[in-house]
Amino acid sequence: MQSVLQGTEITAVFDGTEGQVHGYAGCNNYFGSYHIINNKLSIQEIAYTEMYRLDPEGVMEQEEQYLKALQAAESYEIEGGRLRITYGAEVLVFGTGDE
């Protein structure tokens, strides 16, 4: 498992009433639409602000990888207070804001 870079934060908020996802990708805010059918997750049309950040080193690459992973989402599960989004053989794991 790979954690986010120290000094960065990645968030995802899913609004079930609007079918929208939004959050912070480490440097930029993002937003898009999503659909769920039988635990199959599809995230489309992600747009984001266009800020640039140099510190910490690698933050822009981390953000790019994260946004690509979201758009490649295939399925999800919620277990033990964690959201797991699967894309290919990889998994994004989100905890609650209390962790």
ZIMO-V540155 format. One line per field, one symbol per residue. burial: # if it has 16 or more other ideal C-beta (glycine too) atoms within 10 Angstrom, else .. A space follows every 10 residues. Layout:
burial: ???
This chain:
burial: ....#..#.# .#.#...... ########.# .#.#...... #.#..#.#.. ........## .##..##.## ..#..#.... ....###... .#.#.....
